[in-house]
Amino acid sequence: MALLFLSNAALFCGASAQDPVLTGTVADTESDRGLPRAHVFIASSMIGTTTDRDGKFVLKGVPPGAHRLVVTMLGYESVHVDTLFRAGKQYEFDFHLKSTAIELEEIVVNARLARRWQRRLIKFTRLFVGESENSNLTSILNPEVLSFTSRLGKLSATASEPLIIENRALGYQIQYYLKEFFHYGITLKYDGEPSFTELVPTDSLEAERWRVNRQAAFAGSQRHFLLSVLAGQVEEEGFEVYRRFSLEPNSSSFTMDSNQLLEPGPSPLERILTFTGFLEVVYTKETEDDNYMRWLRQPEWSRPGPQISFMELTSGPTAIDESGEVIDPYGVKVYGYYAFESIADRVPKEYRPPDWAHR
């Protein structure tokens, strides 16, 4: 069973006049001079902007809730702040970035080293981009920024620049600021800040394909499930929920009332997700991707069933905001189908199916 630590994700509705407004400056730590063209964005979303020539920015359209505000610029260490933004408020930030020295390694033309790097890139892409149907149309455009370390079966990766990922299955380009990647055995752990932009479809057929694929990527996802719990529509949305004490194949499972998953939080914008053991989440409205069976190394004759995922609280009850965001990015571990779905299956935080507003 594969294990994946997920970066936090959220769902929220479109911008309104009551959305918080974020303003501020980005400056060099040593000179205190404003930095133009720094990238300021909400992680995992399409919401972002760049600083002007004086290093100032204004970011609108940020929905209320818990978000990670990220500031990046080539040649500087990125910074972020996790904040609970409230409706109708204005927030001001003063960021100072430290410059980073770029160390140029000696370039050695060595076919053996090149083949080793290529093998590690193939493995990294399979683990990071994923193995679902969407991954077949998703590619890393600048793999040369990646460096790998592999020892005793442990694979680590770093990136000197943001990874540029083109997803022609869902119609997005992603700038992924990779902070950590580690794989060993059944454990996969990675962390980073993705920023989404929409691609331009080549024709109406591709646009329609993206629309359908985005809805399918959202349906049954962890994001969809948590939003359904908050709305009290778990069964209506096609989920069944069980509690288990173990992930062993023969361990017992017990039907769980989804209304017992949440408790009041420290503020009106937060709820506490709480359960013991493992939460088994079954999504009945879609079957498993055919590639999932191969990912599980199941026999060829195995037939896909409903999508089954498992959730575990890392350090006890964890807070989520009113739009379904796990505030602690490492607050939940996932197994099963949620672990199978990867970068190629992600839609931005603000994505909602067209009919969601009517539910």
C-alpha positions in Angstrom: 0.0 0.0 0.0 1.5 3.3 -1.0 1.8 6.2 1.4 1.7 9.9 0.4 1.9 13.0 2.5 -0.2 15.6 0.7 0.2 19.3 0.5 -2.9 21.0 1.7 -5.7 21.7 -0.7 -9.0 23.6 -0.6 -12.2 24.4 -2.3 -13.8 27.8 -2.4 -16.2 29.8 -4.4 -15.6 32.6 -6.8 -14.4 36.1 -5.9 -16.8 38.6 -4.3 -16.8 42.1 -2.9 -16.3 40.6 0.5 -13.1 38.8 -0.4 -10.0 39.9 1.6 -7.5 42.2 -0.2 -3.7 41.6 0.2 -1.2 44.3 -0.3 2.5 44.7 0.6 6.1 45.0 -0.6 8.8 42.6 -1.4 12.4 43.8 -0.8 16.0 42.6 -0.8 17.1 41.9 2.8 20.5 43.5 2.5 19.7 46.6 0.5 16.1 47.0 1.5 15.3 47.9 -2.1 12.1 46.8 -3.6 12.2 43.8 -5.9 10.3 44.1 -9.2 8.7 41.1 -10.9 8.7 38.9 -7.7 5.9 36.3 -7.9 3.3 36.5 -5.2 0.6 33.8 -5.2 -1.7 31.6 -3.2 -0.3 28.1 -3.2 -2.2 25.5 -5.2 -4.3 28.1 -6.9 -4.5 30.3 -10.0 -4.5 33.4 -7.8 -1.3 35.4 -8.1 0.4 38.5 -9.2 3.9 40.1 -9.6 5.4 43.1 -7.9 5.8 46.4 -9.7 9.0 48.3 -10.2 9.0 49.4 -6.6 8.4 45.9 -5.2 4.8 46.6 -4.3 1.8 44.2 -5.0 -1.9 44.1 -4.6 -3.6 40.7 -4.7 -7.4 40.5 -5.0 -9.8 37.6 -5.4 -8.5 35.7 -2.4 -11.5 33.9 -0.8 -11.8 33.8 3.0 -10.2 30.9 4.7 -6.8 29.4 5.4 -4.2 29.9 2.7 -0.5 29.8 2.1 0.8 33.1 0.6 4.1 32.4 -1.2 6.7 34.9 -2.5 9.4 33.7 -4.9 12.0 35.2 -7.2 14.9 33.7 -9.1 18.1 34.2 -7.2 16.4 34.5 -3.8 15.1 32.2 -1.1 11.3 31.9 -1.3 9.2 32.7 1.7 5.7 31.9 2.7 3.1 32.7 5.4 0.1 30.6 6.5 -2.7 32.8 7.4 -6.5 32.6 8.1 -7.9 35.4 5.9 -11.3 36.8 6.9 -14.0 38.3 4.7 -13.9 42.1 4.1 -10.5 42.5 5.7 -7.4 44.1 4.2 -4.0 42.5 5.0 -0.6 44.2 4.6 2.7 42.3 4.3 6.3 43.3 4.3 8.5 40.5 2.8 12.3 40.6 2.7 14.1 38.0 0.6 17.6 36.7 1.1 19.7 36.3 -2.0 21.1 32.8 -2.7 24.5 32.0 -4.2 24.2 29.8 -7.2 27.0 27.3 -7.1 28.1 26.1 -10.5 29.1 22.5 -10.5 31.8 21.2 -12.7 30.2 19.8 -15.9 31.4 16.3 -16.7 30.5 14.7 -20.0 30.0 11.1 -18.9 27.6 8.8 -20.7 27.3 6.6 -17.7 26.3 9.5 -15.4 23.9 10.7 -18.0 22.2 7.3 -18.2 22.0 7.2 -14.4 20.4 10.6 -14.2 17.9 9.6 -16.9 16.9 6.5 -15.0 16.3 8.5 -11.9 14.3 11.1 -13.9 12.0 8.4 -15.2 11.4 7.1 -11.7 10.9 10.6 -10.3 8.4 11.4 -13.0 6.5 8.2 -12.4 6.3 8.9 -8.7 5.7 12.7 -8.8 3.6 13.2 -11.9 1.8 9.9 -11.4 0.7 6.8 -13.3 -3.0 7.7 -14.0 -4.5 8.2 -17.4 -3.9 11.9 -17.0 -0.2 11.4 -16.5 0.1 10.2 -20.1 -0.6 13.8 -21.2 1.5 15.5 -18.5 5.2 16.3 -18.8 7.9 18.2 -17.1 9.2 20.8 -19.6 12.5 21.6 -17.8 13.7 18.4 -16.2 17.3 19.7 -16.5 16.8 21.7 -13.2 16.5 18.5 -11.2 19.3 16.9 -9.2 18.9 13.4 -7.7 20.5 11.5 -4.8 20.0 7.8 -4.6 21.5 5.5 -2.0 20.4 2.1 -0.7 17.0 2.4 -2.5 16.3 5.9 -1.2 15.6 8.5 -3.9 15.8 12.3 -3.1 15.3 15.1 -5.5 15.9 18.9 -5.5 15.3 21.5 -8.2 17.4 24.6 -8.8 14.4 26.4 -10.4 10.6 25.9 -10.4 9.5 22.8 -12.3 7.4 23.8 -15.3 4.7 21.1 -15.7 2.3 21.0 -18.7 -0.9 19.1 -18.1 -2.7 18.7 -21.4 -5.2 16.3 -19.9 -6.7 19.0 -17.6 -5.5 22.1 -19.4 -3.1 23.7 -16.9 0.5 24.7 -16.7 1.9 24.4 -13.2 5.0 26.1 -11.7 5.9 23.8 -8.9 8.4 25.1 -6.3 9.8 21.8 -5.1 10.9 21.9 -1.5 11.3 18.3 -0.7 11.0 14.9 -2.4 11.8 11.6 -0.8 10.9 8.0 -1.8 11.9 4.8 0.0 10.0 1.5 -0.2 6.3 2.2 0.1 6.8 5.7 1.5 6.5 8.7 -0.8 6.9 12.2 0.7 7.0 15.5 -1.2 6.3 19.1 -0.5 6.2 22.2 -2.6 4.1 25.1 -3.7 2.2 24.8 -7.0 0.9 27.8 -9.0 -1.6 27.1 -11.8 -2.3 28.9 -15.0 -4.8 27.8 -17.7 -3.6 26.7 -21.0 -5.3 27.9 -24.2 -7.1 25.0 -26.0 -6.2 24.3 -29.6 -9.9 23.9 -30.5 -13.4 23.4 -29.1 -12.9 19.7 -28.8 -9.9 20.1 -26.5 -11.7 22.6 -24.4 -14.6 20.2 -24.0 -12.2 17.4 -23.1 -10.6 19.6 -20.4 -14.0 20.5 -19.0 -14.9 16.8 -18.7 -11.5 15.7 -17.3 -11.5 18.5 -14.7 -14.9 17.4 -13.4 -13.6 13.8 -13.2 -10.4 14.8 -11.4 -12.5 16.7 -8.8 -15.1 13.9 -8.3 -14.1 11.6 -5.5 -11.0 13.5 -4.6 -10.0 14.2 -1.0 -10.9 17.8 -1.7 -14.4 16.7 -2.8 -14.8 14.5 0.2 -13.9 17.1 2.8 -16.2 19.6 1.2 -19.0 17.1 1.3 -18.4 16.5 5.0 -18.6 20.2 5.7 -21.8 20.5 3.7 -23.4 17.4 5.4 -23.8 15.8 1.9 -21.5 12.8 2.1 -24.0 10.2 1.0 -25.6 12.5 -1.6 -22.2 13.0 -3.2 -21.6 9.3 -3.5 -19.3 8.6 -0.5 -19.4 5.8 2.1 -17.4 6.2 5.2 -16.0 3.4 7.5 -13.6 3.3 10.5 -10.8 0.7 10.6 -8.2 0.0 13.2 -5.7 -1.4 10.7 -5.0 -1.5 7.0 -4.5 -5.3 7.1 -6.7 -6.9 4.5 -8.7 -8.9 7.0 -9.2 -6.1 9.5 -12.7 -5.2 10.5 -14.4 -2.0 9.3 -17.4 -0.2 10.9 -19.8 2.1 9.3 -19.2 5.6 10.6 -21.6 8.5 10.8 -19.9 11.3 8.9 -21.5 13.9 11.2 -19.1 12.7 13.9 -16.0 13.6 11.9 -16.2 17.3 12.8 -16.1 19.3 16.0 -16.2 23.1 16.5 -12.9 24.9 15.9 -11.2 27.8 17.7 -12.8 30.2 15.3 -16.1 30.4 13.2 -13.9 29.7 10.1 -12.4 26.5 11.4 -13.6 23.0 12.2 -11.7 20.1 13.8 -11.4 16.9 11.8 -11.2 14.0 14.3 -11.3 10.2 14.2 -9.2 7.3 15.5 -7.5 4.7 13.5 -8.0 4.9 9.8 -10.9 6.4 7.9 -11.9 4.3 4.8 -13.5 6.5 2.1 -15.4 4.7 -0.7 -16.4 6.8 -3.7 -19.2 4.8 -5.5 -19.9 7.1 -8.5 -16.6 6.3 -10.3 -14.6 3.1 -10.8 -10.8 2.9 -10.4 -8.5 4.0 -13.2 -7.3 1.0 -15.1 -3.7 2.1 -14.3 -4.5 1.9 -10.6 -4.7 -1.9 -10.9 -1.2 -1.9 -12.4 0.0 0.5 -9.8 -1.1 -2.0 -7.1 0.6 -4.7 -9.1 -2.7 -6.6 -9.4 -3.2 -9.4 -11.9 -4.2 -8.4 -15.4 -7.6 -10.1 -15.0 -8.5 -8.0 -11.9 -11.6 -5.8 -12.6 -11.8 -2.2 -11.4 -14.1 -1.5 -8.4 -15.2 1.7 -6.6 -12.4 4.1 -5.6 -11.3 3.2 -2.0 -9.0 5.5 -0.1 -7.8 5.6 3.5 -7.0 8.6 5.7 -4.9 8.8 8.9 -4.4 11.8 11.2 -0.7 12.4 11.6 -0.8 13.9 15.1 -4.3 13.7 16.3 -7.3 15.9 15.4 -6.4 18.6 12.8 -8.1 21.8 11.8 -9.7 22.4 8.5 -11.2 25.7 7.3 -14.8 26.3 6.2 -13.9 25.6 2.6 -12.3 22.2 3.3 -8.6 23.1 3.6 -6.4 21.1 5.9 -4.6 23.9 7.6 -1.6 21.8 8.6 -0.2 20.6 5.3 1.1 17.4 7.0 -2.0 16.9 9.2 -3.3 14.0 7.1 -1.7 10.9 5.6 -3.5 9.2 2.8 -3.3 5.7 1.3 -5.0 3.8 -1.5 -6.6 5.7 -4.3 -5.8 9.1 -2.8 -2.1 8.1 -2.8 -2.4 7.0 -6.4 -3.7 10.4 -7.6 -0.8 12.7 -8.0 0.2 16.0 -9.7 -1.4 15.0 -13.0 -4.7 14.7 -11.3 -4.8 18.0 -9.5 -7.0 20.9 -10.3 -6.5 24.4 -8.7 -8.0 25.1 -5.3 -10.6 27.4 -6.7 -12.0 24.8 -9.1 -15.6 23.8 -8.6 -17.8 21.7 -11.0 -20.3 24.0 -12.8 -23.3 22.6 -10.9 -21.7 22.8 -7.4 -23.2 26.2 -6.6 -26.7 24.6 -6.9 -26.0 21.9 -4.3 
